[in-house]
Amino acid sequence: MNGNWKGGRTRHKAGYMMARVSDHPRAGKSPYVFEHILVVERLLGRHLAAGESVHHRNGVRDDNRPENLELWTRPQPSGIRVSDAVAWAREILERYGDMGTGTPPTVLP
């Protein structure tokens, strides 16, 4: 084994941890994927959908504990018709259900 091998993990220049998962949909030229995305995907049981992102609650980019991660979704575009906004809101409610429990959405019940 190469002495430089670090178990398939590396630190991105912005401070995020990355894991080697070459068959992941987000793995492009590089086989590495941000670890916080992998943690949330494992909790959700699916890959992130378009428009979803993961936020570190405490701002520490390498703190990938599930309780420190939140699933965020992009808000509807500005200048949207009311009927389109209502349709968007229904889609969000259908996708995420009632998450008004005060816990981060990635914390499983």
CNS distance restraints for C-alpha pairs under 8 A (distance, minus, plus):
assign (resid   1 and name CA) (resid   5 and name CA) 7.25 0.50 0.50
assign (resid   6 and name CA) (resid  10 and name CA) 7.25 0.50 0.50
assign (resid   8 and name CA) (resid  19 and name CA) 5.62 0.50 0.50
assign (resid   8 and name CA) (resid  20 and name CA) 4.90 0.50 0.50
assign (resid   9 and name CA) (resid  17 and name CA) 6.98 0.50 0.50
assign (resid   9 and name CA) (resid  18 and name CA) 5.54 0.50 0.50
assign (resid   9 and name CA) (resid  19 and name CA) 4.47 0.50 0.50
assign (resid   9 and name CA) (resid  20 and name CA) 6.20 0.50 0.50
assign (resid  10 and name CA) (resid  17 and name CA) 5.89 0.50 0.50
assign (resid  10 and name CA) (resid  18 and name CA) 5.25 0.50 0.50
assign (resid  10 and name CA) (resid  19 and name CA) 6.53 0.50 0.50
assign (resid  11 and name CA) (resid  15 and name CA) 6.02 0.50 0.50
assign (resid  11 and name CA) (resid  16 and name CA) 5.76 0.50 0.50
assign (resid  11 and name CA) (resid  17 and name CA) 4.56 0.50 0.50
assign (resid  11 and name CA) (resid  18 and name CA) 5.91 0.50 0.50
assign (resid  12 and name CA) (resid  16 and name CA) 5.18 0.50 0.50
assign (resid  12 and name CA) (resid  17 and name CA) 6.04 0.50 0.50
assign (resid  12 and name CA) (resid  18 and name CA) 6.61 0.50 0.50
assign (resid  15 and name CA) (resid  61 and name CA) 5.77 0.50 0.50
assign (resid  15 and name CA) (resid  62 and name CA) 6.46 0.50 0.50
assign (resid  16 and name CA) (resid  34 and name CA) 6.78 0.50 0.50
assign (resid  16 and name CA) (resid  35 and name CA) 7.59 0.50 0.50
assign (resid  16 and name CA) (resid  61 and name CA) 5.02 0.50 0.50
assign (resid  16 and name CA) (resid  62 and name CA) 5.15 0.50 0.50
assign (resid  17 and name CA) (resid  34 and name CA) 6.02 0.50 0.50
assign (resid  17 and name CA) (resid  35 and name CA) 5.57 0.50 0.50
assign (resid  17 and name CA) (resid  36 and name CA) 7.61 0.50 0.50
assign (resid  17 and name CA) (resid  61 and name CA) 7.56 0.50 0.50
assign (resid  17 and name CA) (resid  62 and name CA) 5.56 0.50 0.50
assign (resid  18 and name CA) (resid  32 and name CA) 5.77 0.50 0.50
assign (resid  18 and name CA) (resid  33 and name CA) 5.27 0.50 0.50
assign (resid  18 and name CA) (resid  34 and name CA) 4.33 0.50 0.50
assign (resid  18 and name CA) (resid  35 and name CA) 4.90 0.50 0.50
assign (resid  19 and name CA) (resid  32 and name CA) 5.21 0.50 0.50
assign (resid  19 and name CA) (resid  33 and name CA) 5.46 0.50 0.50
assign (resid  19 and name CA) (resid  34 and name CA) 6.37 0.50 0.50
assign (resid  19 and name CA) (resid  35 and name CA) 5.70 0.50 0.50
assign (resid  20 and name CA) (resid  31 and name CA) 5.47 0.50 0.50
assign (resid  20 and name CA) (resid  32 and name CA) 4.28 0.50 0.50
assign (resid  20 and name CA) (resid  33 and name CA) 6.38 0.50 0.50
assign (resid  21 and name CA) (resid  27 and name CA) 6.97 0.50 0.50
assign (resid  21 and name CA) (resid  31 and name CA) 5.69 0.50 0.50
assign (resid  21 and name CA) (resid  32 and name CA) 5.75 0.50 0.50
assign (resid  21 and name CA) (resid  33 and name CA) 6.46 0.50 0.50
assign (resid  22 and name CA) (resid  27 and name CA) 5.77 0.50 0.50
assign (resid  22 and name CA) (resid  30 and name CA) 7.67 0.50 0.50
assign (resid  22 and name CA) (resid  31 and name CA) 4.14 0.50 0.50
assign (resid  22 and name CA) (resid  32 and name CA) 6.61 0.50 0.50
assign (resid  23 and name CA) (resid  27 and name CA) 6.75 0.50 0.50
assign (resid  23 and name CA) (resid  31 and name CA) 7.56 0.50 0.50
assign (resid  24 and name CA) (resid  31 and name CA) 7.98 0.50 0.50
assign (resid  24 and name CA) (resid  33 and name CA) 7.63 0.50 0.50
assign (resid  26 and name CA) (resid  33 and name CA) 6.47 0.50 0.50
assign (resid  27 and name CA) (resid  31 and name CA) 4.94 0.50 0.50
assign (resid  27 and name CA) (resid  32 and name CA) 5.90 0.50 0.50
assign (resid  27 and name CA) (resid  33 and name CA) 5.95 0.50 0.50
assign (resid  33 and name CA) (resid  37 and name CA) 7.52 0.50 0.50
assign (resid  33 and name CA) (resid  38 and name CA) 7.41 0.50 0.50
assign (resid  34 and name CA) (resid  38 and name CA) 6.74 0.50 0.50
assign (resid  35 and name CA) (resid  39 and name CA) 6.26 0.50 0.50
assign (resid  35 and name CA) (resid  64 and name CA) 7.11 0.50 0.50
assign (resid  36 and name CA) (resid  40 and name CA) 6.37 0.50 0.50
assign (resid  36 and name CA) (resid  54 and name CA) 6.90 0.50 0.50
assign (resid  36 and name CA) (resid  64 and name CA) 5.36 0.50 0.50
assign (resid  36 and name CA) (resid  69 and name CA) 7.38 0.50 0.50
assign (resid  37 and name CA) (resid  41 and name CA) 6.07 0.50 0.50
assign (resid  37 and name CA) (resid  48 and name CA) 7.74 0.50 0.50
assign (resid  37 and name CA) (resid  53 and name CA) 7.77 0.50 0.50
assign (resid  37 and name CA) (resid  54 and name CA) 6.35 0.50 0.50
assign (resid  38 and name CA) (resid  42 and name CA) 6.09 0.50 0.50
assign (resid  39 and name CA) (resid  43 and name CA) 6.40 0.50 0.50
assign (resid  39 and name CA) (resid  64 and name CA) 7.18 0.50 0.50
assign (resid  39 and name CA) (resid  66 and name CA) 6.86 0.50 0.50
assign (resid  40 and name CA) (resid  44 and name CA) 6.11 0.50 0.50
assign (resid  40 and name CA) (resid  54 and name CA) 7.47 0.50 0.50
assign (resid  40 and name CA) (resid  66 and name CA) 7.15 0.50 0.50
assign (resid  40 and name CA) (resid  69 and name CA) 7.40 0.50 0.50
assign (resid  40 and name CA) (resid  71 and name CA) 7.49 0.50 0.50
assign (resid  40 and name CA) (resid 106 and name CA) 6.37 0.50 0.50
assign (resid  41 and name CA) (resid  45 and name CA) 5.76 0.50 0.50
assign (resid  41 and name CA) (resid  46 and name CA) 5.31 0.50 0.50
assign (resid  41 and name CA) (resid  47 and name CA) 5.21 0.50 0.50
assign (resid  41 and name CA) (resid  48 and name CA) 6.32 0.50 0.50
assign (resid  42 and name CA) (resid  46 and name CA) 6.80 0.50 0.50
assign (resid  43 and name CA) (resid 106 and name CA) 6.34 0.50 0.50
assign (resid  43 and name CA) (resid 107 and name CA) 7.73 0.50 0.50
assign (resid  43 and name CA) (resid 108 and name CA) 7.25 0.50 0.50
assign (resid  44 and name CA) (resid 106 and name CA) 6.98 0.50 0.50
assign (resid  48 and name CA) (resid  52 and name CA) 5.96 0.50 0.50
assign (resid  48 and name CA) (resid  53 and name CA) 7.33 0.50 0.50
assign (resid  51 and name CA) (resid  73 and name CA) 5.61 0.50 0.50
assign (resid  51 and name CA) (resid  74 and name CA) 5.36 0.50 0.50
assign (resid  52 and name CA) (resid  71 and name CA) 6.88 0.50 0.50
assign (resid  52 and name CA) (resid  72 and name CA) 5.60 0.50 0.50
assign (resid  52 and name CA) (resid  73 and name CA) 4.45 0.50 0.50
assign (resid  52 and name CA) (resid  74 and name CA) 6.49 0.50 0.50
assign (resid  53 and name CA) (resid  71 and name CA) 5.98 0.50 0.50
assign (resid  53 and name CA) (resid  72 and name CA) 5.15 0.50 0.50
assign (resid  53 and name CA) (resid  73 and name CA) 6.23 0.50 0.50
assign (resid  54 and name CA) (resid  69 and name CA) 6.47 0.50 0.50
assign (resid  54 and name CA) (resid  70 and name CA) 5.62 0.50 0.50
assign (resid  54 and name CA) (resid  71 and name CA) 4.85 0.50 0.50
assign (resid  54 and name CA) (resid  72 and name CA) 5.82 0.50 0.50
assign (resid  55 and name CA) (resid  69 and name CA) 5.64 0.50 0.50
assign (resid  55 and name CA) (resid  70 and name CA) 5.11 0.50 0.50
assign (resid  55 and name CA) (resid  71 and name CA) 6.44 0.50 0.50
assign (resid  55 and name CA) (resid  72 and name CA) 6.73 0.50 0.50
assign (resid  56 and name CA) (resid  60 and name CA) 6.45 0.50 0.50
assign (resid  56 and name CA) (resid  61 and name CA) 6.46 0.50 0.50
assign (resid  56 and name CA) (resid  63 and name CA) 7.38 0.50 0.50
assign (resid  56 and name CA) (resid  64 and name CA) 7.57 0.50 0.50
assign (resid  56 and name CA) (resid  68 and name CA) 5.71 0.50 0.50
assign (resid  56 and name CA) (resid  69 and name CA) 4.88 0.50 0.50
assign (resid  56 and name CA) (resid  70 and name CA) 6.54 0.50 0.50
assign (resid  57 and name CA) (resid  68 and name CA) 5.20 0.50 0.50
assign (resid  57 and name CA) (resid  69 and name CA) 5.87 0.50 0.50
assign (resid  57 and name CA) (resid  70 and name CA) 6.71 0.50 0.50
assign (resid  58 and name CA) (resid  68 and name CA) 6.62 0.50 0.50
assign (resid  63 and name CA) (resid  68 and name CA) 6.99 0.50 0.50
assign (resid  64 and name CA) (resid  68 and name CA) 6.52 0.50 0.50
assign (resid  64 and name CA) (resid  69 and name CA) 6.71 0.50 0.50
assign (resid  65 and name CA) (resid  69 and name CA) 6.80 0.50 0.50
assign (resid  66 and name CA) (resid 106 and name CA) 6.72 0.50 0.50
assign (resid  66 and name CA) (resid 107 and name CA) 6.66 0.50 0.50
assign (resid  67 and name CA) (resid 104 and name CA) 7.07 0.50 0.50
assign (resid  67 and name CA) (resid 106 and name CA) 7.48 0.50 0.50
assign (resid  67 and name CA) (resid 107 and name CA) 6.31 0.50 0.50
assign (resid  69 and name CA) (resid 104 and name CA) 7.30 0.50 0.50
assign (resid  69 and name CA) (resid 106 and name CA) 6.84 0.50 0.50
assign (resid  70 and name CA) (resid 104 and name CA) 5.57 0.50 0.50
assign (resid  70 and name CA) (resid 105 and name CA) 6.13 0.50 0.50
assign (resid  70 and name CA) (resid 106 and name CA) 5.99 0.50 0.50
assign (resid  71 and name CA) (resid 104 and name CA) 7.66 0.50 0.50
assign (resid  71 and name CA) (resid 105 and name CA) 6.17 0.50 0.50
assign (resid  71 and name CA) (resid 106 and name CA) 6.42 0.50 0.50
assign (resid  76 and name CA) (resid  80 and name CA) 7.46 0.50 0.50
assign (resid  76 and name CA) (resid  85 and name CA) 7.01 0.50 0.50
assign (resid  76 and name CA) (resid  88 and name CA) 6.96 0.50 0.50
assign (resid  80 and name CA) (resid  84 and name CA) 6.38 0.50 0.50
assign (resid  80 and name CA) (resid  85 and name CA) 6.27 0.50 0.50
assign (resid  81 and name CA) (resid  85 and name CA) 6.20 0.50 0.50
assign (resid  82 and name CA) (resid  86 and name CA) 6.17 0.50 0.50
assign (resid  83 and name CA) (resid  87 and name CA) 6.30 0.50 0.50
assign (resid  84 and name CA) (resid  88 and name CA) 6.08 0.50 0.50
assign (resid  85 and name CA) (resid  89 and name CA) 6.10 0.50 0.50
assign (resid  86 and name CA) (resid  90 and name CA) 6.20 0.50 0.50
assign (resid  87 and name CA) (resid  91 and name CA) 6.26 0.50 0.50
assign (resid  88 and name CA) (resid  92 and name CA) 6.31 0.50 0.50
assign (resid  89 and name CA) (resid  93 and name CA) 6.20 0.50 0.50
assign (resid  90 and name CA) (resid  94 and name CA) 6.04 0.50 0.50
assign (resid  91 and name CA) (resid  95 and name CA) 6.06 0.50 0.50
assign (resid  92 and name CA) (resid  96 and name CA) 6.04 0.50 0.50
assign (resid  92 and name CA) (resid  97 and name CA) 7.73 0.50 0.50
assign (resid  93 and name CA) (resid  97 and name CA) 4.97 0.50 0.50
assign (resid  93 and name CA) (resid  98 and name CA) 6.96 0.50 0.50
assign (resid  99 and name CA) (resid 103 and name CA) 7.86 0.50 0.50
assign (resid  99 and name CA) (resid 105 and name CA) 6.48 0.50 0.50
assign (resid 103 and name CA) (resid 107 and name CA) 6.62 0.50 0.50
